[in-house]
Amino acid sequence: MLDESAELSVSITQIVQRLKGTHLHSQLEKQAKECLHKPEIKLETLKDDVRRLLKASGMTCLPPPRHPRAPPEHTKEPLAYMRKAQVNWEKRILKSLNSMCTELGIPLARKRPVPEQNELTNKWNEMGTDEPGNIETQSPCFHSDMLKVLVGLKNPNNERSEDLTVRSHWGLIQVSLNVRDIPQTREMYPELGLTYGQLGIDDHTHVPPVVSEHDSAAAQQYSRQGCPTGLRAQLWSLILNTTDDPEAITHYEQLKARVIHHDLLVDNLIYKDVKLTASNDDYYFVFEDYLYQVLLCFSRDTAVLEHFNYNCATPPKSCIQSKSGSEQCAVVYPPNGVIPFHGFSMYVAPLCFLYNEPSKLYSVFREMYIRYFFRLHSVSSHPSGIVSLCLQFERLLQTHLPQLFYHLREIGAQPLRIAFKWIVRAFSGYLSTDQLLLLWDRILGYDSLEIVAVLAAAVFAFRAENLMEVTSLASAEAVLADLSTLKVMPLLQIFLFATSV
């Protein structure tokens, strides 16, 4: 019965995840809000009332399953070799964290002494002025190590398959997944066509009253052509269904209290990452305090664990002594199940331009993470997962510019070795902020990260003439070192719609 209940919970979470951003989800949400104001609806008995009505309507009578149900982990990731690779990747990260704990003699968690709690409370809005924690902490393996994992992926059932053409072996990703080619990508992104107005190019584009109508689906559709700077924060909140209600603010304050009361080893990883990335960035260094606040609270948020119901990853666990001291028990560590890595703070930094209220900034980031960003560091076959994005990038570039791809491969400058860092950060820290936000408008608008792979290929196409002259990986990296002057929308439109393939 317990397994059945757990399976039902996973199924419900997956259904809700798929509904998010659809017109039906918007309608259901609107109806639910209206129902809350009716006197006959009582929150304390709502769950029982729904069950009673479903039973009375006969909707609880389901036909018996014709086939045995697949285990939840198979539903989250159907390919066994992907699941195995993800498990091995998790073991590697956990081993790195445990080694750090042992070498530095730092406990995974400790309660702060009262004077330290008071000091942190007083400095909460000025954490960027100090270098808290052990700044010598080494971040767990990530960029280069994860790329090695992806390059090493092999489908044991597909080694001699005829669908792997000679050209597919040019790239680093050697698995066969169903990723979109250029004609299919055009079909997915029709609103990026040359006949459509785009904010970021045509800034006189009409702005419909989606904010005043509180229509999440309409806001999502609208953001496909870009959001006006003055409305972007509201539109993104609407799409992500984040609110300013007292409950969200209270939740943030509770997380803040947990940070003040307990120190975690992963806090050191957060401090170091912010220092090495955002603090050295011309756009984001001013938001250092916000980044500490949001990321430290994020590490304590057990609500983030919900995304593991549709994420093929497993939250890491650590053994602690029970209160009685007689036995050990396993608990999720850190509490949100996410070990921060180098560059993690760059998922938050661009959002600081949109939200100056920490609780609101936190709510939007958390929703962005559990919808999109977690896929950038999990091994899976999902179309928005990092494996598919890397494969799509390689396929698009091979199809569009085979001579360039072959040239770079022959001089030891595989395109993915250069583009991987852009893709895994969704270009945060590489594009200028205004251009990055235009890109993220489309991620939200299409509810997909695939546009990131398309842009990576478009960047190579834009610099193709210079790249054809390079003779080494170092010189290729130099040509692509600075993306801060690039304009996202013209690049995407030219690559997808102004080129014959």
Disulfide bonds with the S-S distance in Angstrom:
none
